[in-house]
Amino acid sequence: MSQSSVNQLQLGFIGLGRMGAAMVRRIQQAGISCVVYDQNAAIRQQLPDSVVFNHSLEELVKNMQAPRHIWLMLPAAVVDTVIAQLKPLLEKGDTLIDGGNSHFTEDIRRANALKADGIHYMDVGVSGGVWGEERGYCQMIGGPKAHYEYLEPVFRALAPGVDAAPRTEGHQGEPSPAEQGYLHCGPSGAGHFVKMVHNGIEYGLMAAYAEGLNILKHADQGLNPVAADAETAPLEHPEYYQYQLPVGEISELWRRGSVVGSWLLDLIAQEMHQSPDLENYAGRVSDSGEGRWTSTAAIDLGVPAPVLTSALYSRFASRDNDLFADRVQSAMRHAFGGHKEKAAEQGGDK
């Protein structure tokens, strides 16, 4: 598509929260006209003057040229509600794009339902978070190939570009879309399916870093021997574990030349530089659904995914969802062996 064609492209955008406003700014900078809506009118102050801000869905649709292409950047739980509100306002040939984290099965359902009214539907899994405006957004795209091709200037504008990573050996010539940071993965649901697994992997990577750094953090236990009693397994070789390791500096070290280097490690090092003990965090790790869906898909397909599933369960445990199970175990130990539960502050088990 020529630059003049790009300048004629118009994109509607609904949802200007943590990522949406930044995405609009990046799209607008590429010369693509944006017509936007958010319930929070104050967010208008964060957008360029050239962005057309609307105060209702009706106004947004009215201010767009047919056929319309409207990107939804919303929590998965409200996507159906907004689609139901938009549907009577749209015309045959219009396209809706869900850029949130919907379940891929919902994409298939929505695409089939909207098709009956001549409305097209695309799903785009977006990774980049709050850093995406600066770094670009990786996009995993599902839906009709023709509509992907029409909207490719939007995807290219959002993507990091080929310079975001060294080219893989053997790749030559014009960079492919994947090398630029976006990819048409297949028909409806394919984009969010790939993003779902992406987030499942993210859970596993985060858990691996967290567990490894936690071992380093506790490598000084030999300097603080615990009381020897019937309820406490002793540290057999305290002389082996007397390292007071600079965990934050180790995370900084691993960023350079290590095979475990990654952007996640970059973020860990940044956080630990500001707060070595991360005391500002309670350690209750949320999950927004993708890890659960990845584990479910693995079960449906009969594909083993013990690391990703274990990482999901560790998030459940971080929110004390294992507390009753721990009490059951403590009760059984007391019942069959008379073992008295030790208080946590004494270094015993929960």
Disulfide bonds with the S-S distance in Angstrom:
none
